[in-house]
Amino acid sequence: MKEKINCVIVKEMFEKKRFNADDIRTVFVFLATQAMIHLGELKDPLSGKEEVDPLKAKVFINLLEVLKKKTVNNLTADEANFLNDLLKNLKEILQKKGGR
């Protein structure tokens, strides 16, 4: 899997395969992975290609923003930091790829 995102926690989760249904970060990574596919940061598993579609990526970034708003005061500090870092990275990539 070709991964370019600069989020240390996400890299750790991918490398150690630390995905747990009881960990909200797994949901964040699921959505972020979809955004990364549409940002051309990961190959599309169906087509095998790296394609950039900022509008589709923005849908998944927006879903992460909604989760952030809906989980205020319900996340641990580590979970909140993880989500903030993830969103920051995704937005930076989106901006570089021509999204807003």
C-alpha positions in Angstrom: 0.0 0.0 0.0 1.5 3.3 -1.1 0.9 5.8 1.7 1.9 9.5 1.6 0.0 11.1 4.5 2.2 12.7 7.2 0.2 11.6 10.1 2.3 9.4 12.4 -0.6 7.8 14.2 -2.2 6.7 10.9 1.1 5.3 9.7 1.4 3.4 12.9 -2.1 2.0 12.6 -1.4 0.9 9.0 2.0 -0.6 9.8 1.0 -2.5 12.9 -2.5 -3.3 11.6 -4.0 -1.9 14.8 -7.6 -1.6 13.7 -10.1 -2.3 16.4 -13.9 -1.9 16.1 -13.9 -0.4 19.6 -11.6 2.4 18.7 -13.2 5.5 17.1 -9.9 6.1 15.3 -10.7 3.1 13.1 -13.7 5.0 11.8 -11.6 8.1 11.2 -9.0 6.0 9.3 -11.7 4.4 7.2 -13.0 7.8 6.1 -9.5 9.3 5.7 -8.5 6.3 3.5 -11.4 7.1 1.2 -10.3 10.7 1.0 -6.7 9.7 0.4 -7.8 7.5 -2.5 -9.7 10.4 -4.1 -6.7 12.7 -3.5 -4.5 10.2 -5.4 -2.5 9.4 -2.2 -3.5 5.8 -2.4 -4.3 3.6 -5.3 -8.0 2.9 -5.9 -8.3 -0.8 -4.9 -10.8 -1.3 -7.7 -9.0 0.3 -10.6 -5.5 0.0 -9.3 -4.9 3.6 -10.4 -4.0 6.8 -8.5 -6.7 9.3 -9.5 -7.4 12.8 -8.2 -11.0 13.8 -7.6 -11.0 16.7 -5.1 -14.8 16.8 -4.9 -15.1 13.2 -3.9 -12.2 13.6 -1.4 -14.0 16.7 0.1 -17.1 14.5 0.9 -15.0 12.3 3.2 -13.2 15.2 4.7 -16.6 16.9 5.4 -17.8 13.6 7.1 -14.8 13.8 9.4 -15.6 17.4 10.2 -19.1 16.4 11.1 -17.8 13.6 13.4 -15.5 16.2 15.0 -18.4 18.5 15.7 -20.7 15.7 16.9 -18.1 14.2 19.3 -16.9 17.4 21.0 -16.2 16.5 24.7 -16.7 12.8 24.0 -13.3 11.9 22.7 -10.1 11.3 24.7 -7.3 13.8 24.2 -5.5 11.3 22.0 -8.5 10.7 19.8 -9.2 14.4 19.4 -5.5 15.1 18.6 -5.6 12.2 16.1 -8.7 13.6 14.4 -7.3 17.2 14.3 -4.0 16.0 12.9 -5.7 13.9 10.3 -8.0 16.7 9.2 -5.1 19.1 9.0 -3.1 16.7 6.8 -6.0 15.9 4.5 -6.9 19.6 4.1 -3.3 20.4 3.2 -3.2 17.6 0.6 -6.6 18.7 -0.8 -5.4 22.3 -1.2 -2.3 21.1 -3.0 -4.4 19.0 -5.3 -6.7 21.9 -6.3 -9.5 21.5 -3.8 -10.8 24.1 -1.4 
